[in-house]
Amino acid sequence: MAKATLWALDEQTEGKHLLLRSYLDGWFPILGSFNRRLLFVDGFAGPGEYAGGEAGSPLVALESVRRHRQEGNLQGLEVVFLFIESDKRHADHLEAVLGRDKSRCPEPKLRSSVASSKTT
């Protein structure tokens, strides 16, 4: 049976997203105060959202930057997002989610690659 593209947000992941949001809300302004560019990499980006519509980690990160910019923080700072997802269905869904609202942050990069699990 094929895995679903979206699944329910579990309690552990919800906790992880709360920690991520708190961490990024605190550290983006600090790191941005002495850098001109920040790179955020999510190595297991997933589809970007959950079955109930909750934001996945890529959207949590984008939303943190958007909030700071609305508050007048991070001016003149380039934030580059690289979202890596090996499952093509998840990567395609994430790309669609990112395309829905361009105001989140300009041009996040999505890298989709399927690695072979074969060993020799």
SULJOQUI-V784287 format. One record per residue. N is the residue number from 1. RES is the residue in one letter. PHI is phi as a letter, one per 30 degrees, with the letter a starting at -180 (* if undefined). D_FIRST is the distance of its C-alpha to the first C-alpha in Angstrom with 1 decimal. Layout:
n=<N/N>
res=<RES/RES>
phi=<PHI/PHI>
d_first=<D_FIRST/D_FIRST>
//
This chain:
n=<1/2/3/4/5/6/7/8/9/10/11/12/13/14/15/16/17/18/19/20/21/22/23/24/25/26/27/28/29/30/31/32/33/34/35/36/37/38/39/40/41/42/43/44/45/46/47/48/49/50/51/52/53/54/55/56/57/58/59/60/61/62/63/64/65/66/67/68/69/70/71/72/73/74/75/76/77/78/79/80/81/82/83/84/85/86/87/88/89/90/91/92/93/94/95/96/97/98/99/100/101/102/103/104/105/106/107/108/109/110/111/112/113/114/115/116/117/118/119/120>
res=<M/A/K/A/T/L/W/A/L/D/E/Q/T/E/G/K/H/L/L/L/R/S/Y/L/D/G/W/F/P/I/L/G/S/F/N/R/R/L/L/F/V/D/G/F/A/G/P/G/E/Y/A/G/G/E/A/G/S/P/L/V/A/L/E/S/V/R/R/H/R/Q/E/G/N/L/Q/G/L/E/V/V/F/L/F/I/E/S/D/K/R/H/A/D/H/L/E/A/V/L/G/R/D/K/S/R/C/P/E/P/K/L/R/S/S/V/A/S/S/K/T/T>
phi=<*/d/d/d/d/c/b/d/d/c/d/d/d/d/d/d/d/d/d/e/d/d/d/d/d/d/c/e/d/d/d/d/d/b/b/c/b/b/c/c/c/c/d/b/d/i/d/j/a/c/e/d/j/d/d/d/e/d/d/d/d/d/d/d/d/d/d/d/d/d/d/i/c/i/d/i/c/c/c/c/c/b/c/c/b/d/d/e/d/d/d/d/d/d/d/d/d/d/d/d/b/d/d/e/a/d/h/d/c/c/c/c/b/c/c/d/c/d/b/c>
d_first=<0.0/3.8/6.5/9.2/12.4/14.5/14.5/17.4/20.3/21.0/24.6/24.8/23.7/26.1/28.8/28.0/28.5/31.7/33.0/32.0/33.8/36.9/37.0/36.8/39.2/41.7/41.3/40.9/44.6/45.9/44.4/45.2/48.9/49.6/47.1/46.8/43.2/40.2/36.9/33.8/30.7/27.3/25.4/22.0/22.4/19.0/18.7/22.2/21.5/19.5/18.1/21.6/23.4/24.6/25.6/23.8/26.1/27.0/28.3/30.0/31.9/32.8/34.0/36.2/38.0/38.4/40.0/42.4/43.4/44.1/46.3/48.2/46.8/45.4/47.8/48.1/45.1/42.4/39.0/36.4/32.8/30.3/26.6/24.4/20.7/18.7/15.4/16.5/14.7/16.3/19.5/19.7/19.3/21.9/24.2/24.1/24.8/27.7/29.0/29.4/32.2/34.4/36.9/34.7/35.9/36.9/34.5/31.9/30.5/26.9/26.0/22.6/22.2/19.4/20.9/20.3/19.6/21.6/24.9/27.8>
//
